[in-house]
Every structure is written in C-alpha cells, then in structure tokens.
Amino acid sequence: MTRPAYAPFEHDIARLAEMLGGRREHARFLFDDLAAEADHVARLHGAPFCQALRAAVTAFQIDFFQSRDAALAHTAACARLEVIALLSGGRD
C-alpha cells in the first residue's frame, strides 16, 4: 500500500504495533499481509475490501489478546477471511 493509502488505517497499525511490543515495522508488515489477504478475498470472491480488511484485523486482535501468539492470531485472521469468502456468494 502507498503511504496515503495507510491514512485511514493508522489507528489499526498503531494498535497492532502496541500489541507487538511497539514495533511499527512489524505492525506495518502484518497489516500489509492482512491487506493482501483481504485483497485476494475481495478480488476472487467479490467481498468488499474494507470489510474484509477490518474483519481480518479485528480477528487478529481478538485472537492475539487471547493467545499472545502472533502466528496463531494471523491464522485466525486468515480463517475469518475464508468465512467472508464463503458467505459472500461471490465468484469462485
């Protein structure tokens, strides 16, 4: 994503950085990865991109608070995107 594209999501990135021990570069990497996953769901299944991205970030945050495991939380976020894809009724 370009720098202006991050503007609406700076709060989410800041929260991710706080959760990951203050490392903004890790938070931005994670956010970019979740955005790429959300973009895939949006393009392939016709789900709204922003809805998919918010769902992925929220799923990561919830699972990270419960497990304190970033890899497990990332998996939960991707699983949430799969659910959106299945429920979207979009293209295969």
Residue pairs with C-beta under 8 A, 6 or more apart in sequence:
1 32
1 35
6 13
6 28
6 31
9 31
9 53
9 57
12 31
12 57
13 24
13 27
13 28
13 31
14 24
14 27
15 61
16 27
16 30
16 31
16 57
16 60
16 61
17 23
17 24
17 26
17 27
17 28
19 27
19 61
19 64
19 65
20 26
20 27
20 30
20 70
30 60
30 70
30 74
31 57
33 74
34 53
34 56
34 57
34 60
34 74
34 77
35 53
37 52
37 56
37 77
37 78
37 81
38 49
38 52
38 53
38 55
38 56
38 81
39 49
39 52
40 81
41 47
41 52
41 81
41 82
41 84
41 85
41 88
42 48
42 49
42 52
44 85
44 90
44 91
44 92
45 84
45 85
45 88
45 90
45 91
45 92
46 88
46 89
46 90
46 91
47 84
47 85
47 88
47 90
51 84
52 81
52 84
55 80
55 81
55 84
56 77
56 78
56 80
56 81
57 77
58 80
59 73
59 76
59 77
59 79
59 80
60 73
60 74
60 76
60 77
61 73
62 76
63 72
63 73
63 76
63 77
64 70
64 73
67 73
